[in-house]
Amino acid sequence: MPLTLPFRSARTRRKSARVLLAAASLAIVSSVAMAQPQPAPETVALTHATLIDGTGAAPMGDSTVLIRGGRIAAVYASGNQAPGNQPPSGARVEDLAGKWVIPGLIDAHVHLPSGNGDLARYRELLGRLLLDGVTGLRDMAGDARVLAYLAREARLDAPGWPDIYYSALMAGPTFFYEDSRVPDASRGVMLGSAPWMRAVDETTDIRMAVAEAKGTGATGVKLYANLPAALVKAIAAESRRQGLLVWTHATVFPAMPSDAVAAGATTISHSAYLVWEAAPHVPADYRARAFGDFTHIRPDNPKIVALLEQMKEHGTILDATLRVFQQQVERSPDALGKGILPWIYAVTRAAHNAGVLVDAGTDSQGLASARQADAGPAVVDEMVLLVEQCGFTPAAAIQAATEVSAMAVGQAAERGTIAPGMAADLVVLSADPAADVRNVRKIVEVMKDGRVFKPAVKP
């Protein structure tokens, strides 16, 4: 049976039609002339590079990556003369002596901006992100009609964009009248009724709601706010049954972090919200989320320690999103709980030391600054915070932004590391990121599925 959506009025129907027409028209919008990709030959050999493979292992000097058909065919020491380790005749050989190669970066938490019908804006943003080394991103709640189109275009590799994975959000009914972002993400559709922006309560047919969410093309269901533990458990179980990942806020209100972990969440977002695990009372309204007791609940509180052990045992990934809280404190310190920054840095450090997987998500539009042309990707800022505030080594921060972020989007078997069989999503750097993680910004070229993209040379 085809899905039908209740619309408010003829005016909103016309408005929605314009949004859908604008999305379709993106197919004929000319690409922003930022860089022209080179066609991928059948076989490419990147020789004499220092590899940081994304697993956290030590760099491998003087190595060769053999790429065939957009995938990594072999990785070996450049001086290894064993049979099969020589580039075949006709291969393009690129000497990368004095260069470093890392996997493409994946920003595990973005919110692509509303296009408002101007979908050429997406082309510019996504093109810039790819040239900045971002080969994948996870959008954590937007208009799935637009996101589905953009994700399809990215998969075709025609525009030269990062891969796009996106969520279908579910929350308690009150959320949809409390959050000002909801109308923009569900234009033309009654609040809470869109398959990608769904209000859920005890009367909801969970099986149907998840099926409709899956029908949007979403990779995962995001459980956001105002849901009790029983509903979190039910939605998570049905989502996994239907093959969707489960992404939640660390505290869903009133469901606690341990409830989300026990329900089988793939990732839980925002280190700051872990504080509620040790709170005497968790409110039922998510609007209290940033006002935890960061003064009296220490990161080494026994309940927090037990939570981190539970996360490690379940393989739950912490989507820490440090950068967004740092920026909010800089803009308006009183808008968040007192002591939030040192608390989130300390608990993220504790999670890492306890063996909890931590990805690199920014809760941003993807770029460090929308106004500064050369600001670079926000995910590098997140990596710097992991190193400087949370005790990660540069290699561990790179792993967070590659292998672990690939796990967060269910792509660890395909992307995120440099190994035979993986997609050839690579970033070539002119300086050593293991010495200074900021060197991830010093990009020579980016490879996406074996196609080479070179940033424009700055005057």
N, C-alpha and C positions, 0 to 999 in steps of 0.2 A: 504494500500500500504506500503510495507516495506521501511524503511528509508535508503537511499543510501547516502554516503558521498563522496565528490570529494577528491581524493588523489593526491598528487603532483607527485609521481613517483613510479616506482617499488621498489626503495630502501626504500622510506618512507612507502610503503605498507608492505614490509617485516618487517620494524622496528615496525609498529603498530601491526602486527601479533605477534611479539615477546612479546610486552607488554600484549596483550590479553592472549597469551599462559601462560605468567608468572602469570597473575592474576588467571587463571584457576588452575595452578599448586599449588597455595597456599593451595588448599584443601588437598594436601598430604604432605605439609611441617609440620614437627613435631613441636609441641608447645614448646616455651621456658619454661624450668622448673623453674618457679618463685614461684609458689604456687599451691597446689592441692586443688580444691574446694571440700567441703564435699557435698554429695548428699543431696538435700533438702527433709526432711521428710514431710509427709502430713501436720503436724501441729507442729508449734514451738511457744513457749511462752518465750519472753524476759521479765524478771521480774525485779522489783525494780530498774529500770533505771531512770535517769533524762532525759526527752525528750525535745528537741527543735524542734518543729514540722515543721519549715520552713515557717510559716505564719507571722513571726515577733512577735508572742505572747510570753508571759513570759514562762520560762522553767517550766515543770511539773515534780515535784519530785515524787519519788517512784511510778513509773508507769509501766504498763505492755502493751506490744504490742503482740497481738495474730496473728500469721501468718498461713494461710492455703492455700496450693496450690500456693505458691509464691506471694500471695497478703495479705494485712493487713485485718484481719477479725474483729478486735476490738482493741480499745485503752481505757484503764481504769486505775484507781488508784489501785495499787497492793493490798491494803487492802479492796477493795470493794468486798463484798461477795454476791452480787446480782446474781440471777440465770443467767447462761450463761457467767459469768465472771471468771469462773474457767477453767484452761487448761483441755481439755478432757483427758481421760485415754489414755495412750500411746504417748502423746505429748512429744516432747523433751523440757525440761525446762532449760533455761539458766539464771542463777542468775547474773544480771548486777549491783548489789549494788556497789555504788562508781564509776559507769561508766555513760557516757553521750551518747545519741543516737540522731543523726541528719539525715535528708534525704541525699541520695547520691548527690554529687556535680555534677553540669552540667556546663561545660565550654562552654559558648555561642558564642565563636569566636575563632576557631582554624584553622590552615592550616597544615594538616598532610603532612609530608615531602614526596617528590617524592621517590618512592621505587627503581626506575631505574631497575626494574626487580627483585630486591632483596626483595620480599614481606615478607620474614621472619622478616625483620626489623620492619614491621608493628606489627607483633605478639608481639615482645618484647616491643615496645612502648605502645601498647594498653593494654597489660598485666600489665605493670608497672602503667599505669594511673588508672586502676581499683583498684589495691592494694593501691593506694594513695587516694582512696575514690571518684574518678571520675567515675560516673556511666552513664554519657551521655555527648556528645559533638556535637557541630555544626560546620561542616567544611564549610568555607565560600568562596570556589572557588578552585576546584581541578579537577583532571581527574575523571569524573563520572564513567568511566568504572571500575576503581579500587575501587572507593568509594562504588559503588553499590554492589560489591562483599563483601567488608568488612562489610557494613551495614547488608547484609543478614546473614553473619556469626555471627555477633553480636546478631542479632535477635534470632538466633537459640540457643544462650547461650552456644554453645559448647566450644568456646575458653576461656570464662571468660573475655569479653571485655566490655567497655562502649557501650551503644547504640550510633549509628552514624546517624546523620541527616545532609544532605548536600544540597548545592545550585546549581542551574544552573545560570550562570552569563550572564547578558546582558549589553552591553555598546555600545557607538557610534563606528563606524568603525575605526576611527583614533586610538582609544585606543589599538587595537590589533597589531598595529605596533609601539606603544610607550612603551609598558610594556614588559620587558624581561621575565616575568614569564609565559606569555601566551603560547609560544611554548612547554614548559614542560608539561602544563596541557592539551594540545590538540595534542599530538604527532601523526603523521601520517595523520592529518586532516588539510585541508587548514585553515589558520588563519581566525577566525571569523565565520566559517561554522559549527563547532561542536555544537550539540544541547545543550551542557552544557557550551559552551563558545561562545556565539552568538553575532555577530555584527548586530545592529539594526539601521535602519534609517526610514525616512518617507515612503519608498517604501516597507518596510518589511510587510509580511503577519503576523500580530501580533498573530492572532488566531492560525496559524500553528506553529509559533515559540514557543509559550507557550505550545502547545500540545506536541511538540517534547521535550521541556524541561521537561515536566511532565513524558514523556516516559523514561527518564533516571533514574527515581526513586527519583528525588529530592523532598525534602519537601517544598522548597521555591525557588522563583526567586530572585536573587540578582541583583539590579540595581546599577552599579558600577560607571560609568564615562561617560562624554561627551554626555549627553542626555538632550534635552530641556524638559521643564515642560510638554508640551503636550504629548510627548512620554512616560514620566514617568507615567502620568495619564492613558494613554491608556494601557500600559503594566500591570500596577497594577490592573486595572479594569478587564482585561482579565484573569490575574493570579488568582484573587479571584474567578472569575466565574468558572474557571476550578479546584478550590479547592486547589490552592497553596498559601502558605504564601508569603508575599512581604517583602523582606529585602533590605534596601538601605544604601548607604553611607549617612551620614547626609546631605552633599551637593553633588549632582551628577554632577554639573558643565555642563551647566549653571543653571540647576534646583536647587532651593534653599531648605533649610530644610523645610520651610513651604509648599513648593510644594509637597515634599514627604509625609509629614503628611496629607495634604489635600487629597492626592491620596490614602490614606489608608494603608500606610506602617505599618507592624507589628512591626518592629524594624528599628531604624536608628543608624548607627554605627559611633563611634568616636566623643567624646565630642569636640575635637579640631575644627571640621568642622562646629559646630554650629555658630562660629564667623562670617561666611559668610552671615548669615541672616541679619546682620546689616551693611554689607559692601556696599559702594556706587555702586560697580560694581562686578559681579560674572563672572570670566572668563569662557570661553567655554572649557578649557582644564584642566583636573583634576590634572595635574602635579603641579599646584599652591596650592594644597589642604592644605599643612602644613605651608603655609606662609601667613596666615591671619594676620590682624592687631590686635595682642593681646595686644599691648601697649595702643591704643587709644579707642578700642571698649571694654567697660567694660562689665563684665557678667551681670550687672544690667541695661544695656542699655534697653530702653523701647521695642525695637524690639525683643531682646532676651527674655525679660520677657513675651511678648505676645506669642512668640514661645513656651515657656514652658507651658503656659496656654493652648495653642492649643494642645500640646502633651498630657497633662493631660485629656483634654476633649475627645480626640480621643482614649485614651488608648495606645498611641504609646510608645513603650519601648525604652529607651536610652541604647544602647550598648556602654558604655563609653570607654572601652579599655584604661585605664589609664596606665597600666604597660608598654605597648609597647612604649608609648611616653617617659616615664621615662627612659627606657633603651636607646632609641635613643638619648636623650639629654645627657646621661652619655657617650655614645660612640662618638657623634659628635654634639656638641651644635649648630654649624653653619648650620646644615642640616635642621633645623626647624626654624619657626618664633620665634623671640625674645619674651620671656615672656610666652611661650606656657604652661609650667607646672603649674605655679600658676593660669593661666586662666582656664585650664581644671579642676583643682581641685575645683576652685570657682564655675564654671558653673555646675559641677556635684552636688556639695553641694546645689546650688540653685534649680536644678531640683528635687533633693530629697525632699527638704523643700517645694517645690511647689506641691508635690504629684505625680510627674512623676515616673513611674516604671523604675528602673535601674537594668539591669541584670549584670552578671559577665562574661565578655568575655576578653580573653587575647591577641588575635591576635598573637598567638605563635604556636609552635608545640605541646603544651600541658604540657610539663615538664618545671620546672623552669630552668633547665640546662640539656642539652643533654649529657654533659660530666661528670656530678657529679651524681653518682648512687643514692645517698640518698637526692637529691635536693628537691624532692617532686613536686607536681603539681603547675603549674603557676597560676592556679585559686586562690590558697590561697594567693599568692602575691597580686593579684587584690583585694581580700577581705580586706587585710591589708591596702591597699591604700584607699579603701572606708572608712574604720574606721579612719585611722590616718590623712588623708588629706581632707576628704569630710564630716566628721561629722556623719557618720553612726554609729549606735550602733552595737556591734557584732551580735546581733540577726537580725538586718536589713541587715547586710552584708551576713549572712547565707541565709536569704530570697532571696537576690539578686542571690546567686549561686544555689538556689534550686527552690523555687516556681516561681520566675520571669524568670529564665533561662528556666524552663519548659514551661512557657507561650511563650517564644521566639521561641521555636521549636514546638509549638502547642500540647504539651503533658501535660498541667496542669490538665486535667481530669484523668490522669493516673499516673503521677509521680511528684516529687518535694515537696510533703508534707507527713507528717505522719498522716494518717487518714484512717478509714475503706474504703475498696474498692480500695485503691491505691496499685500500685505495691510495693513489699517489697524491695525497693532499700534503704539501710540504711548503716550508718557508725557508728561504736561503738568506742568511744574515752575514753582515760584514764584520761583526764583532761578537765576542764570546758571551753568550747569555748565562753560562755557568759562572762567569766571573761577576757579572752584574745583570740581573734579570731585565733591567731597563734596555739592554741591548737587543731585546726582542723587537724593539721599534726600528732597528737599523736594517731595513729590508732591502735586499738586492732584487729578489724576485719571489713570486708566489706560484706554486703549482697546485692546480685544482683538477683532480681526476686526470692528471697527466698533462693538462694544458698549462702553458706558461703565461703569466701575467707580470709585466714589469711596471713598477710605479714610474710615473713621469719624472724625468731628471729635473731637480730643482735648480733654478738659475743661481 
